[in-house]
Amino acid sequence: MSTQTPAPVQPLVSVVVPCFNAERWIAECVDSVLAQTYSHVELIVVNDGSNDESAKILEVYGKRLRVLDQKNLGGNRARNAGLSVCKGEFVVFLDADDFLLPNAIKAHVENLAQSGAGLSFAWWRHLHHEKKGLRWETIRKELPLEDLLTSLLMGWWIPPCGVLWRRSELERIGKWDDTFPTAQDTEVIHRAGAMGVTFSVVSELAGVYRRHDGFMVSTADPINRRKWHLQNLRNTIRILNNQNRLPKYQNLIASRLRTLSLGALYEDPDTFDAANRLADELNSRAKPTATPTYHLFLCVLGLRRTERLAEVKRAILRKSRRLSRKAG
């Protein structure tokens, strides 16, 4: 009598979606998760105090997803609420206005099964919502460098729709930091890198990240954004110090601090001074990541004078873009 070997059980993947007033997008987001070629998925949508039609739209899906309702506490608290009840071995955090491509989760799970890494990264597409209509942009960046933190400090970035977490690693480094009102995904990924989480990149296109007519919450207030990116780098320094690993990264962090200060001289002089003081403590000779022309002026004129000239150029470019949008 022949016996058949039972098929191996797929590991469960939890998809956590924080949702606040996303009636325009939430159905497409949910549908993209339910249409995955990987079948062992639980979907948790955290309704973060929406006062639009989001809740009614979610009701239509019945038991195909789980909805958690809470008062409006912000994206990171919503993500943590979903994480606290999800059961998956792997977790994807998907913003309500983004969506996954059909093979995303399957590609991520296979990647981590083969690599044993703590994070899986995949390429993504930007969907630009512009006055002239929709514009697609595929993002395939160069492969990251030797480790996650080095890659991030060199300017590498990926949106949540392109990331799958091994849940055990996320629990090891701690939940999403709900003190951060912006740069939230940047903070948690930098913390993962500082705490030694490993990663692997899969070439599959995984997600779609919307950009709304050049506007995103994270870039709407550049002064606030810089302050929280500075706080993120302070946190990174603290974590590395506690692990006696700062010397390996201090030159990169100093250069990143210089880059962060660019454009802040007039808009936010406090952040400009704080970032450069911290950079001086790490490496007083560190230079920002900038064009060769900027570096030439930097050598001749120094940072403050070079920034004054650069700000004039930025102002001209901003005005030109505004005129271009009006003309369009």
N, C-alpha and C positions, 0 to 999 in steps of 0.2 A: 504494500500500500504506500503510495507516494505521498509525501507531505510537502507543502509549499512553505518556504520561508517567508514570514510576514514582512511586509515592506517596513523599512525603518520609519519611526515616527519623526516627522519634521519638528524642529524646535519652534516653539511659539514665538511670534514676533508681535509686540505691542506697538500700535501707532497712537500717539497722544497728540491731540489737536486742541490747542487753546483757541477759543472762539469768542471774539467780542465784536458785535455789530457787523458780522460778515455775511449778511443775507445775500449779497451779490455773488459771493464766491463759494460759500460753504458746500453747496450741493456738488460742484465740480470737484472740490477737495475730497469729499466723502466718496463719491463715485470712483475716483481714481484709486482709492485704497481697496474698495470692494471689488475692483476689476483686476487686481493683481494676479499674475500667473502663479504666484506662491500662495497656497491656499490656507495655511495655518496662521491666520492673522486675527488679532483682536483689535478693535477700533474703539478708542475712548475719546469722546469729545467733551471738553470742559467748557461749559457755557459760562463765560466770565462776566455775568451780569448784563448780557445783551438786552437792549430795549428796542430792537428791531424785530424782524420776522425770523431770525435765526432759529429760535426754539421751535417754531411751528414747522420749519423746513426739516429739522432733525427728527421730529415726531414721525414723519412719513416713513422713516427707515425702520421703525419698530425695533425688533431684537437683533437686527444686523449690526448694531452698534450700541455702546453704552454712553449715556449722557450724564455728566455730573454738573449740577447747577450750583453756582456760588455767586456771591455778590462780587462786584467788580474790584478785583484785587491785583490785577496786572498779569502780564504774560507769564512771568516766571513762577508765580504762585499757582497759576492754572496748570503749568507744566508739572510742577511738583505734586499737585493734587492728583493728576492723572498717573504720575509715576508711583504714587503711594498705593494705588489700587490695582495697577496692571500686573499681569502674571507672566509676561514674556521673558524668555532668556535674552532676547534682543529687543531694543527699543528704538523707534524712529519718532522724532518730534517734528511734526509737520504744521507749519503755520496755516491758518484757515484760508488765506488767499492764495496759497500755493497748491501744487498737486504733483502726484507721482506719475511717472511713465510706467506702463504695464509690467515690465520685467525688473523694476527697481529692487524690490525686496528679495526676489530670487537671486539676483546678481550679488547683492550685499551678503546674504547668508552663505552662499557658496564661497565668496571671497574670504569671509572670516573662518569658515570651516577649513579652508586650505592653508590660510596664513597663521591662524591662531592669534591674530592681533586683537586689540581691544576696541578699535574703531575701524569702520569701513567707510572710505570716501569714494564718491563717484562724481563724474562730470554732470553738468546741469545745463539748462537753457534759461536765459532771461526772456521774459515776455514783457516787452515795453508797451505800456498803455500811453500813447502820445496823442496829441490833438489831430494828427494826420491819420491815426489809426493804430493798429497793432504792428509791432515789429519784433521779430524773433532774433535772438542772438545766442549761438551755441558757445559755451565756455569750456574749453579744453586747455587748461594751464599746463605748464611744464610740471613734470613729476616733482614732488616735494624732495627736500634734501635729507640729510642723514637721520634726523629724528623730527618728531612733530613740532617741538618748540622752536627748533632752528628754522623750520619751514615757515611757521607763523611769524616769527620775528623778521624774516626776510620779506614779509608782505603777503604770504599765501593766505587765502581765505576761501571758505566754502559755506554756503547757506545750510540751514538745518535740513532742507529737503534733499540734500546730497549726502547725508550722514546716517549711518546705522551704528548704534552703541551696543557693545556687550554690556548687559545690565550690571554684572558684577563689578566692572570697572567704573561705571557711573556711580554705583553705591560706594565704592572705595574712595573716590575723590570728593564725594558730597553732592548734594542736590544743586539745582540752579540757584544762583544767588539772587534772592528777591529784593536786595537793596539796590540793584542796578536797574535804573529806569530805561537805559539805552545800552547799546553794545552788549546785549545779554548773551547772544550766541558767541561773540568774541571772548567774553569772560570765561565761559565754561570750557571752551576749547583750549584757551591758553592755560587754564588751571589743569586740564588733562595733560597738556604737554609738559608743564612744570612738574607734575607728579609722575611722569614717566610712562604714561599710557602709550602703547604702541599702535601703529596704524598700518593699513594696507589700502592701496588705491586700485579700484576696478575701472576698466575703461568704458563700462556701460554708461549711457546717458540715463540718469535716474530721476531727476525732478525738474520742475518748472518753477522758477522764482519770479514773481511779478515785480515790476518796477512801474509805479504809477505816475506817468508824465514827468519823470525825473524826480519824483518825490518818494521818499521812504521815511518812516518814523525815525529811523536811526540817523538820517542826515538832515532832518528838518531844522534842527537847532545845532549848528556847528560848534557853538561855544560849549553847550552842555555835553555834546558828544566828545569833545576833546577832554573835558574834565574827567569823564568816566573812563575814557581810554587811558588817561594818565593814572587813574586809580587802579585800573587793571594791571598796568605795568608795575605799580608799587606792590600790588598783591603778588605778582609773579616773582619779584625780587625777594619778598618775604619768604615765600615758599622755598625758593632755591637756597636762600640763606639757611633756613632750618634744616635743609638736607645737605649742606656743605657742597652745593653744586653750582653756586653763582659764578665762580671764575670762568667756567666754560662758556657762559652766555653773556657776561657783563658787557663785552664790546658790542655785541649785537643789540642788547637792550639800550645801551647808550646811544647808538645810531638811531634806533627806533624812537627814542625820546627826542632827539634832534629833529627827526622827520615830523613827529607829532607837533612840535612847536611851530612848524612852518605855517604861515598864515595867521598865527595867533598874536603877533606883535601888536597890532592895532585893535583887533577884535577882542582879545582876551589876554592882556599883558600879564596878569597873574599866572595863568597857565603857561605862557611863554617862559616866564622867569622860573617857575617851579620845575618845568620839564628840563630846562637847561641846567639848573642847579643839580638836579638828580643825575643828569648825564655827566656833569663834571665830576661828581663823586665816583662814578664808575669808570670813566675814561675821558679826561678833559680834552683829548685830541680827536674824539669821535666826530664824524661828519654825518649829516643827514643823507638819506637816500634821495638823490635829486639828479637833474641832468648835468652833463659835463659843463655846460655854460654856467649853471648855477655854482658849481664847484669852483670854476675859474674866478667868478666874481667873489666867492666866499674867501678864496685865498688872498685876493687883492684888497677887498673892502671890509672883510669881517662879516659876522652874522647879521648884526642889526642893520647895517647899511644895505647889505644884499637883500634882506627881507623887505626893506622899504621899496627898493626897485621892483622886487618880485610882486609886491602887493599892488603896485601901479599896473603891472601887466595883468594880474588877476582881475582887477577892477575893469580893465578894458575888455577882457574876455567875457566877464559876466554880462556886461552891457551888450556886447555883440550877440551873446546867446539869447538874451531877452528880446533884442530886436529881431533876431532870426525867428523866434517862436511867434512873435506878433505877426511877422510877415507870412508865416506859414498858416 
